[in-house]
Amino acid sequence: FIIGGYVGGGTPPGRCSTCLSGNSSTEPYIVAHNLLLAHASASRLYRQKYKDLQGGSVGFSFFAIGFTSLTSPKDDDAAIQRFKAFFFGWMLGPLTYGDYPEEMKRIVGTRLPVFSREESELVKGSSDFIGVIHYLAATSIKPEPSLSGQPPDFGSDLGVSLIYAGNFTGFEYAVAPWAM
């Protein structure tokens, strides 16, 4: 919901830099940061008050895009690593290690919120399992030319172009189990 709602503006709450309101340069990162903190707080509450009584577990799910490169030049390899840092590491880094990936911190800079030591410890390990929502694949990743003069946003920070596998229109996706 973060990318659709705060980068592209196509899903609620419909905020983006080119929408009627919003700032795609900072809002996606702030929303994700607060989402992780809210998850960690709910997880702590559940573990402290209800886990022993109910025997349940706390999970976190995220939307994953499977991707492969049609070619194997160094540019594609760098783009794949950047894609992993931004799409997987953005959520999994804090949940596993208590912080965002180094590459993401370097590229986004001061627009990426920082976890305090206490917040880092709260978020780290706050999920008993990770759920992966996967039904979309990109068959090629290539570097996207720099958009000089444009304000930075999630897309320019990511710096890659995706070519989606199969027919991809709106909310209809080609099934691509091979991309898992």
C-alpha positions as a printed NumPy array, in Angstrom:
array([[  0.   ,   0.   ,   0.   ],
       [  2.943,   2.364,   0.533],
       [  4.094,   2.455,  -3.084],
       [  0.565,   2.65 ,  -4.511],
       [ -0.667,   5.158,  -1.949],
       [  2.357,   7.415,  -1.483],
       [  4.549,   7.021,  -4.596],
       [  2.139,   6.614,  -7.509],
       [ -1.017,   7.798,  -5.773],
       [ -3.169,   5.218,  -7.573],
       [ -4.442,   3.589,  -4.376],
       [ -5.681,   5.138,  -1.112],
       [ -4.801,   7.571,   0.283],
       [ -3.807,   8.775,  -3.194],
       [ -0.86 ,  10.939,  -2.202],
       [  2.124,  11.653,  -4.444],
       [  4.203,  14.537,  -5.722],
       [  2.114,  14.802,  -8.892],
       [ -1.237,  14.286,  -7.103],
       [ -3.354,  17.017,  -5.501],
       [ -1.364,  16.536,  -2.303],
       [  1.616,  14.561,  -1.109],
       [  5.385,  14.339,  -1.311],
       [  6.783,  11.167,  -2.892],
       [ 10.272,  12.202,  -1.841],
       [  9.663,  11.694,   1.888],
       [  6.196,  10.302,   2.637],
       [  6.767,   6.683,   1.521],
       [  9.779,   6.431,   3.821],
       [  7.996,   8.06 ,   6.776],
       [  4.939,   5.821,   6.339],
       [  7.072,   2.658,   6.097],
       [  9.067,   3.672,   9.166],
       [  5.912,   4.243,  11.205],
       [  4.389,   1.009,   9.886],
       [  7.408,  -0.926,  11.17 ],
       [  7.26 ,   0.824,  14.557],
       [  3.504,   0.164,  14.866],
       [  4.031,  -3.505,  13.969],
       [  6.81 ,  -3.821,  16.532],
       [  4.712,  -2.163,  19.255],
       [  1.751,  -4.458,  18.555],
       [  4.089,  -7.456,  18.54 ],
       [  5.573,  -6.489,  21.908],
       [  2.099,  -6.01 ,  23.404],
       [  0.933,  -9.39 ,  22.1  ],
       [  4.024, -11.186,  23.362],
       [  3.8  ,  -9.553,  26.802],
       [  0.07 ,  -9.956,  27.433],
       [ -1.463, -12.601,  25.184],
       [  1.048, -15.034,  23.678],
       [  1.264, -17.321,  26.721],
       [ -2.514, -17.415,  27.029],
       [ -3.323, -17.823,  23.333],
       [ -0.19 , -19.524,  21.999],
       [ -0.257, -17.49 ,  18.796],
       [  2.448, -15.884,  16.739],
       [  2.996, -12.522,  15.065],
       [  3.795, -12.231,  11.389],
       [  4.556,  -9.582,   8.823],
       [  3.657,  -9.892,   5.158],
       [  5.001,  -7.976,   2.21 ],
       [  4.444,  -7.83 ,  -1.526],
       [  7.336,  -9.384,  -3.423],
       [  8.136,  -9.094,  -7.105],
       [ 10.145, -11.924,  -8.602],
       [ 12.777, -10.73 , -11.014],
       [ 15.427, -12.028, -13.323],
       [ 17.712, -10.377, -15.799],
       [ 17.472, -11.199, -19.477],
       [ 21.131, -10.331, -19.833],
       [ 23.91 , -10.503, -17.272],
       [ 25.956,  -7.337, -17.577],
       [ 27.338,  -5.673, -14.48 ],
       [ 24.715,  -2.928, -14.777],
       [ 21.925,  -5.488, -14.436],
       [ 23.639,  -7.102, -11.436],
       [ 23.932,  -3.724,  -9.703],
       [ 20.292,  -2.968, -10.511],
       [ 19.192,  -6.324,  -9.081],
       [ 21.066,  -5.651,  -5.827],
       [ 19.542,  -2.169,  -5.576],
       [ 16.097,  -3.624,  -6.288],
       [ 16.591,  -6.176,  -3.484],
       [ 17.716,  -3.472,  -1.056],
       [ 14.698,  -1.292,  -1.784],
       [ 11.948,  -3.885,  -2.192],
       [ 13.009,  -6.603,   0.238],
       [ 15.518,  -4.928,   2.54 ],
       [ 13.292,  -1.917,   3.175],
       [ 11.08 ,  -4.055,   5.438],
       [ 13.148,  -7.178,   6.074],
       [ 16.312,  -5.296,   7.073],
       [ 14.726,  -3.61 ,  10.096],
       [ 12.747,  -6.74 ,  11.05 ],
       [ 15.889,  -8.888,  10.909],
       [ 18.786,  -6.563,  11.743],
       [ 17.112,  -3.489,  13.236],
       [ 18.079,  -1.12 ,  10.416],
       [ 17.646,  -0.344,   6.734],
       [ 20.122,  -1.672,   4.143],
       [ 23.305,   0.393,   3.805],
       [ 22.716,   0.981,   0.088],
       [ 19.262,   2.36 ,   0.794],
       [ 20.599,   4.648,   3.543],
       [ 23.326,   5.902,   1.199],
       [ 20.949,   6.655,  -1.688],
       [ 18.003,   8.107,   0.255],
       [ 20.147,   9.993,   2.773],
       [ 18.394,  12.277,   5.242],
       [ 14.971,  11.582,   3.705],
       [ 15.08 ,   8.092,   5.259],
       [ 14.027,   8.171,   8.928],
       [ 16.536,   6.804,  11.428],
       [ 15.723,   4.266,  14.128],
       [ 16.829,   5.195,  17.626],
       [ 18.688,   2.44 ,  19.468],
       [ 15.503,   1.601,  21.394],
       [ 13.383,   1.545,  18.21 ],
       [ 15.931,  -0.645,  16.453],
       [ 15.787,  -3.209,  19.257],
       [ 11.977,  -3.04 ,  19.287],
       [ 11.661,  -3.687,  15.532],
       [ 14.426,  -6.305,  15.292],
       [ 12.923,  -9.766,  15.722],
       [  9.36 ,  -8.472,  16.09 ],
       [  7.984, -11.084,  13.659],
       [  7.743, -14.804,  14.261],
       [  7.282, -15.378,  10.53 ],
       [  7.333, -13.47 ,   7.245],
       [  4.51 , -13.854,   4.738],
       [  5.331, -13.331,   1.078],
       [  2.606, -12.11 ,  -1.268],
       [  3.826, -13.016,  -4.732],
       [  2.009, -12.972,  -8.046],
       [  4.051, -10.692, -10.238],
       [  7.357, -11.044, -12.037],
       [  9.686,  -8.703, -13.854],
       [ 11.718, -10.325, -16.598],
       [ 14.307,  -7.619, -17.031],
       [ 15.933,  -5.006, -14.901],
       [ 17.987,  -2.258, -16.412],
       [ 19.392,   0.998, -15.069],
       [ 17.152,   3.971, -15.56 ],
       [ 18.766,   7.208, -16.708],
       [ 19.103,   9.846, -14.025],
       [ 16.278,  12.346, -13.947],
       [ 18.424,  15.415, -13.378],
       [ 16.493,  18.417, -12.207],
       [ 13.629,  16.264, -10.924],
       [ 12.99 ,  16.068,  -7.176],
       [ 14.055,  12.682,  -5.808],
       [ 11.39 ,  10.096,  -5.043],
       [ 11.162,   6.349,  -4.491],
       [ 11.37 ,   5.642,  -8.232],
       [ 14.464,   7.749,  -8.828],
       [ 16.026,   6.398,  -5.616],
       [ 15.438,   2.853,  -6.875],
       [ 17.016,   3.789, -10.205],
       [ 15.846,   0.754, -12.172],
       [ 13.233,   0.018, -14.795],
       [ 11.143,  -3.116, -14.642],
       [  9.632,  -4.897, -17.598],
       [  6.782,  -6.967, -16.222],
       [  6.292, -10.551, -17.35 ],
       [  3.111, -11.402, -19.211],
       [  0.07 ,  -9.188, -19.373],
       [  0.102,  -6.636, -16.598],
       [ -2.693,  -4.109, -16.535],
       [ -4.005,  -2.41 , -13.429],
       [ -4.743,  -5.149, -10.928],
       [ -4.56 ,  -8.095, -13.331],
       [ -1.288, -10.002, -13.179],
       [  0.134, -12.848, -15.214],
       [  0.79 , -15.815, -12.924],
       [  4.554, -16.361, -12.637],
       [  5.41 , -19.057, -10.073],
       [  8.834, -19.515, -11.719],
       [  9.861, -16.128, -10.338],
       [  9.644, -17.132,  -6.683]])
